[in-house]
Amino acid sequence: MTEKLKQLAGKHLTSERINRFWLIYYTVGFIGFALPFSRELFQNLTGISILMSTAIMMYFHRPWNAAFIGASIFVLLGGIFIEALGVNTGTIFGEYQYGATLGPKIAGTPLLIGINWLMLIYIVWQIVGKIDIGGAGQLLIGASLLVGYDLFLEPIAMRTDMWDWAGQQVPHQNYLAWFIISLIFLSAFKLARVKYKNPVAPGLLAAQTGFFFLLNLLNT
């Protein structure tokens, strides 16, 4: 039974099909969020979408080794810790609170936020790893990419009850914190000498960025 499942997965879960799936899936998601009658349903599916997207992406990861697992655990747990510290003190990102969209919380922080940090760091590290500019340059470019991603994300996060900022304004310190924390998490992958080539990871980031960009255009 297990062997048959592996054969079926190998036949149907190809990188080409998954990259097409990202495009279709996030296009449907955009339509679902754009239409008033379906917005609440799609908003409630946000947590499942993060889990599903990360799981599919990780299915294509190779190699699974101690260095990769250790760096990933550091980012996942570190993401939850820093967000919990931020939401309970207001001193890291600014004053904000999580809504109900991202699911179960610990210390006011959704557990999914650690998975989301891991997903983003994983994708960006693969992208910058291809740039022949030296370690420090790769880290700076990667952190900048993640801040750019957050610029598209923040307005949508507030509209969909992922989180809310005090005064409905995103403070500048949030982007500075994103940059510094991204540097730390990317450095964990660098120090662990994690190397991989995942054929579906860049497509996921592109689809998500396009999704947020179009929703921002729709709401301007």
C-alpha positions in Angstrom: 0.0 0.0 0.0 2.8 2.4 1.0 4.7 1.6 -2.2 1.6 2.2 -4.4 1.1 5.6 -2.7 4.7 6.5 -3.4 4.2 5.5 -7.0 1.1 7.6 -7.4 2.7 10.6 -5.7 5.7 10.3 -7.9 3.5 10.2 -11.0 1.1 13.0 -10.2 3.0 15.3 -7.7 5.5 16.6 -10.2 7.1 20.1 -9.9 5.5 21.2 -13.2 2.0 20.4 -11.9 2.6 22.0 -8.5 3.9 25.2 -10.0 0.8 25.4 -12.2 -1.2 24.6 -9.0 0.3 27.6 -7.2 -0.9 29.9 -10.0 -4.4 28.4 -10.1 -4.8 28.1 -6.3 -3.8 31.7 -5.5 -5.8 33.1 -8.4 -8.9 31.3 -7.0 -7.9 32.7 -3.6 -7.7 36.2 -5.0 -11.2 35.9 -6.5 -12.5 34.4 -3.3 -11.2 37.3 -1.2 -12.3 39.9 -3.8 -16.0 38.8 -3.8 -17.9 39.9 -0.7 -20.1 36.8 -0.4 -17.1 34.4 -0.3 -14.6 36.6 1.6 -15.3 35.2 5.1 -15.0 31.6 3.9 -11.6 32.2 2.2 -10.5 34.1 5.2 -11.3 31.1 7.5 -9.2 28.9 5.2 -6.1 31.0 5.6 -4.5 28.8 8.2 -5.2 25.6 6.2 -3.7 27.3 3.2 -0.4 28.1 5.0 -0.2 24.5 6.3 -1.0 22.9 2.9 1.4 25.1 1.0 4.3 24.5 3.4 3.6 20.7 3.4 3.5 20.5 -0.4 6.7 22.6 -0.7 8.5 20.4 1.9 7.5 17.2 0.0 9.9 18.3 -2.7 12.8 19.1 -0.3 16.0 17.2 -0.7 18.2 16.4 1.2 16.7 15.8 4.7 19.7 16.0 7.0 20.5 17.1 10.5 21.8 20.5 9.4 18.5 21.3 7.6 16.3 19.9 10.4 18.2 21.8 13.1 18.1 25.1 11.2 14.4 24.7 10.5 13.5 24.0 14.1 15.5 27.1 15.1 13.5 29.2 12.7 10.1 27.7 13.5 10.5 28.0 17.3 12.4 31.3 17.0 9.6 32.7 14.9 7.0 31.8 17.5 9.1 33.1 20.4 10.0 36.4 18.8 6.4 37.0 17.8 5.1 36.1 21.3 7.7 38.5 22.7 6.6 41.2 20.3 2.9 40.9 20.8 3.2 40.8 24.6 5.6 43.7 24.9 5.1 45.9 21.9 8.8 46.7 21.8 10.0 44.7 18.8 7.6 45.2 16.0 5.3 47.8 17.6 2.0 47.4 19.3 -0.2 44.7 17.6 -2.5 41.9 18.4 -3.3 38.7 16.4 -6.9 38.0 15.3 -8.7 34.7 14.8 -7.7 34.0 11.2 -4.4 32.2 11.9 -5.9 29.7 14.4 -4.8 28.4 17.8 -2.5 30.6 19.9 0.0 30.4 22.7 0.7 33.6 24.6 -1.5 35.4 22.2 0.6 34.1 19.2 -0.7 31.7 16.5 1.4 28.6 16.3 1.2 28.9 12.5 3.3 32.0 12.6 6.4 29.9 13.2 5.5 27.8 10.1 5.0 30.9 8.1 8.4 32.2 9.1 10.0 28.9 8.2 8.3 28.8 4.8 9.5 32.3 3.9 13.0 31.9 5.1 13.3 28.5 3.3 12.2 30.0 0.0 14.3 33.1 0.2 17.4 31.2 1.3 17.2 29.1 -1.9 16.7 32.2 -4.0 19.7 34.2 -2.6 21.8 31.1 -2.5 22.0 31.3 -6.3 23.5 34.8 -6.2 27.2 34.9 -6.5 27.8 37.8 -4.2 29.3 36.4 -0.9 27.6 35.4 2.3 27.0 38.9 3.7 25.5 40.1 0.4 23.2 37.1 0.2 21.9 37.7 3.7 21.3 41.5 3.1 19.5 40.8 -0.2 17.4 38.0 1.4 16.4 40.2 4.3 15.5 43.0 1.9 13.3 40.6 -0.1 11.5 39.5 3.1 10.8 43.2 4.0 9.5 43.8 0.5 7.2 40.8 0.9 5.9 42.2 4.2 5.1 45.5 2.6 2.5 43.7 0.4 1.4 41.5 3.3 0.7 44.1 6.0 -2.4 45.8 4.5 -4.0 42.5 3.7 -3.2 41.0 7.1 -5.2 43.9 8.8 -8.2 43.5 6.4 -8.4 39.8 7.0 -8.1 39.7 10.8 -4.6 38.1 10.8 -3.4 40.8 13.0 -4.1 44.5 13.8 -1.8 47.4 14.6 -2.5 50.0 17.2 -4.1 53.0 15.4 -4.4 50.9 12.2 -0.9 52.1 11.2 2.1 49.9 10.6 5.1 51.4 12.5 8.4 51.8 10.7 10.0 49.7 13.4 8.1 46.7 12.2 10.0 46.7 8.9 13.3 47.3 10.7 12.5 44.3 13.0 11.6 42.2 10.0 14.9 43.0 8.4 17.0 42.2 11.5 15.0 39.0 12.4 15.3 37.9 8.8 19.0 38.3 8.9 19.2 36.2 12.0 17.1 33.4 10.6 18.8 33.4 7.2 22.1 33.3 9.1 21.0 30.1 10.8 20.6 28.5 7.4 24.0 29.9 6.3 25.9 28.8 9.4 24.3 25.3 9.1 25.5 25.3 5.5 22.1 24.2 4.4 22.0 23.7 0.6 19.0 22.5 -1.4 17.2 23.0 -4.7 13.4 22.9 -4.4 11.7 23.2 -7.8 8.4 24.5 -6.4 9.6 26.9 -3.7 10.2 30.1 -5.8 6.8 29.6 -7.5 5.1 29.6 -4.2 6.6 32.9 -3.2 5.8 34.4 -6.6 2.2 33.3 -6.3 1.8 34.6 -2.8 3.4 37.9 -3.7 1.1 38.3 -6.7 -1.9 37.4 -4.5 -1.1 40.2 -2.0 -0.2 42.7 -4.7 -3.5 42.2 -6.5 -5.5 42.4 -3.3 -3.7 45.7 -2.4 -4.6 47.0 -5.9 -8.2 46.0 -5.4 -8.4 47.9 -2.1 -6.7 51.1 -3.1 
